[in-house]
Amino acid sequence: GAQDERIATVQELILFPIKSCAPQIVSSSSGWLLTSSGLFLDRVWTLVDAEGVALTQKAEPNMAHVQPSIVMEERAMMVRCLSKPELGTLRISLEEEDVDRM
């Protein structure tokens, strides 16, 4: 019979809900959706300055401390600052049509 020639197994996926910010690690068993454009909700949001210009981690290294986390059960993205936990967590509601695609 055919021999199993598995050479690798995906154990976790890394996505960046907010461009240039810290990643969210997702286990491969979570059933995270892969769309025609890539991982679901990957790099969907961008931080901008007062003029609407996108910020980058190259120009603003502290963006690496901004940790977004998509919580599907709550239909929300939780955002916290890793270097300033005293700031608490910002909860951003997600649009139902986005979450319902999962």
Backbone bond lengths (Angstrom), bond angles and torsions (degrees), N, CA, C in turn:
res aa  C-N    CA-C-N  psi(-1)  N-CA   C-N-CA  omega(-1)  CA-C   N-CA-C  phi
1 G - - - 1.422 - - 1.520 111.93 -
2 A 1.307 114.71 175.75 1.463 120.89 179.54 1.526 109.56 -69.05
3 Q 1.306 115.44 137.43 1.458 121.23 -179.34 1.529 109.95 -94.34
4 D 1.316 116.83 138.72 1.466 121.72 178.73 1.518 107.98 -70.38
5 E 1.340 117.13 116.73 1.463 121.80 -177.93 1.524 110.91 -110.38
6 R 1.310 115.63 42.00 1.462 120.59 179.55 1.524 108.85 -66.94
7 I 1.329 115.95 126.49 1.465 119.28 179.93 1.524 112.23 -110.83
8 A 1.342 116.71 -13.48 1.458 119.42 179.67 1.522 109.48 -158.30
9 T 1.305 115.69 153.69 1.456 122.35 176.00 1.523 107.95 -131.34
10 V 1.338 116.28 131.68 1.456 120.88 178.07 1.524 107.47 -81.24
11 Q 1.330 116.59 122.13 1.458 120.71 179.38 1.515 112.12 -102.32
12 E 1.321 116.76 -30.60 1.450 120.22 177.56 1.525 109.95 -151.87
13 L 1.312 114.04 156.59 1.453 121.75 178.53 1.516 108.37 -117.89
14 I 1.304 116.86 149.59 1.451 121.79 177.99 1.523 107.60 -117.36
15 L 1.328 115.39 123.94 1.452 118.33 176.11 1.525 108.76 -128.00
16 F 1.293 114.76 160.52 1.459 122.88 -177.92 1.524 108.45 -123.68
17 P 1.346 118.52 87.81 1.467 119.43 -179.13 1.531 112.46 -56.06
18 I 1.352 116.72 -39.10 1.466 120.90 177.15 1.524 107.26 -111.36
19 K 1.315 116.74 119.73 1.467 121.30 -179.63 1.517 110.95 -52.25
20 S 1.321 116.97 136.95 1.463 125.47 175.75 1.529 114.78 71.10
21 C 1.335 117.70 8.11 1.456 120.42 176.62 1.533 109.02 -106.05
22 A 1.328 116.78 -179.28 1.458 121.44 -178.72 1.532 110.54 -61.54
23 P 1.325 116.79 152.11 1.468 120.06 -178.30 1.527 112.64 -81.97
24 Q 1.323 114.54 165.69 1.461 122.47 170.10 1.516 106.34 -113.45
25 I 1.314 117.14 127.25 1.461 122.20 178.21 1.530 107.43 -91.67
26 V 1.329 116.39 129.94 1.459 122.42 -179.19 1.521 107.92 -124.53
27 S 1.331 117.19 128.49 1.466 119.24 178.86 1.522 109.50 -69.78
28 S 1.317 116.09 149.06 1.466 119.83 -178.56 1.524 111.08 -66.19
29 S 1.324 117.54 -21.38 1.464 120.75 179.99 1.528 112.69 -81.07
30 S 1.337 117.73 -3.99 1.462 120.95 -177.70 1.527 112.89 -73.55
31 G 1.312 117.55 -15.75 1.456 120.55 -178.86 1.518 113.09 76.50
32 W 1.325 116.34 25.02 1.473 120.50 -179.58 1.516 109.02 -58.43
33 L 1.307 116.82 135.59 1.454 123.52 -173.98 1.527 112.64 -76.26
34 L 1.309 115.74 135.47 1.462 122.23 172.12 1.520 106.57 -106.45
35 T 1.334 116.66 119.09 1.461 121.52 -177.92 1.527 109.68 -101.06
36 S 1.315 116.57 177.71 1.468 120.27 178.78 1.532 111.48 -64.97
37 S 1.354 116.77 -20.77 1.469 119.80 179.43 1.532 113.04 -101.95
38 G 1.319 117.61 2.96 1.470 120.86 178.33 1.516 111.31 126.37
39 L 1.333 116.24 -158.78 1.458 120.71 -179.42 1.531 110.87 -65.96
40 F 1.309 116.29 138.40 1.463 123.12 179.40 1.523 109.98 -57.27
41 L 1.320 117.21 129.99 1.464 126.07 178.92 1.529 113.93 63.23
42 D 1.318 117.87 21.21 1.464 121.61 176.38 1.521 109.82 -85.47
43 R 1.332 116.08 123.28 1.466 123.93 178.41 1.535 112.25 56.74
44 V 1.334 115.32 40.97 1.471 121.30 179.97 1.522 111.16 -83.17
45 W 1.332 117.03 -33.73 1.455 121.60 -176.36 1.529 110.50 -109.49
46 T 1.328 115.39 152.74 1.462 123.08 178.47 1.519 108.57 -138.06
47 L 1.332 116.20 138.22 1.462 120.16 172.92 1.518 107.64 -83.70
48 V 1.326 116.38 139.43 1.462 121.22 -179.30 1.527 109.79 -127.28
49 D 1.321 115.34 158.99 1.472 120.04 176.41 1.525 109.45 -86.40
50 A 1.318 116.50 -175.13 1.466 122.07 -176.65 1.526 112.86 -59.91
51 E 1.325 117.00 -25.61 1.472 120.97 179.22 1.523 112.36 -91.20
52 G 1.331 117.30 0.12 1.462 120.08 179.82 1.512 114.19 86.73
53 V 1.333 118.14 11.38 1.459 122.17 179.64 1.535 108.87 -85.97
54 A 1.325 116.43 131.41 1.466 121.22 -179.02 1.522 111.26 -61.72
55 L 1.343 115.14 135.86 1.456 121.05 176.33 1.525 109.30 -89.83
56 T 1.329 116.55 149.54 1.460 121.15 177.45 1.522 109.61 -126.42
57 Q 1.318 115.91 154.88 1.454 120.54 178.11 1.526 111.20 -66.70
58 K 1.302 116.27 -26.91 1.470 119.83 177.59 1.528 110.44 -63.31
59 A 1.319 116.54 -42.95 1.466 121.14 179.61 1.528 111.85 -83.80
60 E 1.334 116.99 -29.79 1.468 122.83 -177.45 1.531 108.92 -128.44
61 P 1.348 118.46 79.63 1.469 121.55 -175.22 1.524 114.95 -56.94
62 N 1.323 118.04 -25.33 1.467 120.09 179.83 1.527 113.24 -67.57
63 M 1.320 117.05 -11.18 1.461 119.54 176.30 1.532 110.86 -62.19
64 A 1.318 117.51 -21.98 1.464 121.60 177.81 1.526 111.36 -63.84
65 H 1.329 117.32 -18.68 1.465 122.12 179.80 1.524 112.80 -88.31
66 V 1.317 117.31 -7.34 1.467 121.44 179.43 1.533 107.59 -86.55
67 Q 1.341 116.16 114.44 1.466 122.61 -174.62 1.525 111.49 -109.78
68 P 1.351 117.05 101.46 1.460 119.31 174.18 1.531 109.98 -86.63
69 S 1.314 116.02 150.61 1.460 120.68 177.64 1.524 108.57 -146.65
70 I 1.317 116.00 118.31 1.461 121.61 178.00 1.529 107.76 -79.11
71 V 1.330 116.69 126.56 1.470 121.99 177.74 1.525 106.67 -118.96
72 M 1.331 115.47 95.36 1.466 120.51 -174.17 1.523 112.55 -59.91
73 E 1.347 117.30 -39.33 1.463 120.61 -178.18 1.533 111.50 -60.58
74 E 1.321 116.60 -29.23 1.464 120.90 -179.69 1.528 112.47 -99.59
75 R 1.340 116.12 -0.51 1.469 121.08 -177.17 1.525 110.28 51.29
76 A 1.351 114.77 49.14 1.458 119.27 -174.70 1.525 111.43 -150.36
77 M 1.328 114.03 160.06 1.455 121.26 168.81 1.524 105.63 -113.21
78 M 1.318 115.01 126.73 1.457 121.26 176.42 1.525 106.95 -98.74
79 V 1.332 116.94 133.45 1.461 121.06 -178.96 1.522 108.20 -126.67
80 R 1.336 115.01 128.96 1.466 119.16 177.43 1.513 109.65 -137.35
81 C 1.309 116.03 161.43 1.460 122.14 178.55 1.525 107.78 -101.71
82 L 1.325 116.58 114.16 1.456 121.34 -176.35 1.523 112.65 -61.45
83 S 1.322 117.57 -34.07 1.463 120.95 -177.56 1.530 112.92 -86.85
84 K 1.337 117.63 -8.54 1.472 121.31 -179.99 1.530 109.49 -139.83
85 P 1.333 117.00 68.17 1.465 119.70 -177.45 1.525 113.38 -60.74
86 E 1.332 116.75 -21.53 1.468 120.16 179.67 1.536 111.79 -64.64
87 L 1.320 117.46 -16.13 1.465 120.84 177.68 1.523 112.06 -71.95
88 G 1.320 116.60 -16.81 1.461 120.49 179.91 1.517 112.07 81.40
89 T 1.308 115.52 -165.66 1.461 122.79 -176.64 1.526 110.35 -116.54
90 L 1.315 116.03 132.07 1.460 122.81 174.95 1.528 107.45 -92.15
91 R 1.329 117.41 126.75 1.468 121.81 178.38 1.518 108.19 -104.47
92 I 1.339 115.67 124.47 1.460 121.61 178.87 1.525 107.84 -116.99
93 S 1.325 116.98 118.91 1.464 120.82 179.01 1.523 109.52 -69.01
94 L 1.321 115.61 140.55 1.469 121.08 177.00 1.514 109.16 -97.21
95 E 1.312 115.36 151.05 1.456 120.88 177.37 1.522 109.07 -65.47
96 E 1.316 117.12 138.62 1.456 121.02 -178.06 1.522 112.67 -57.09
97 E 1.335 117.30 -40.37 1.467 118.94 -177.27 1.520 111.42 -65.13
98 D 1.332 118.24 -30.16 1.465 120.86 177.26 1.516 110.54 -67.95
99 V 1.328 116.68 -49.77 1.450 121.35 -176.18 1.527 110.98 -70.40
100 D 1.331 117.53 -35.47 1.459 120.31 -179.51 1.521 112.67 -64.44
101 R 1.324 118.27 -17.21 1.469 121.07 178.23 1.522 111.59 -73.19
102 M 1.336 117.58 -17.31 1.471 121.04 -179.39 1.496 111.20 -69.32
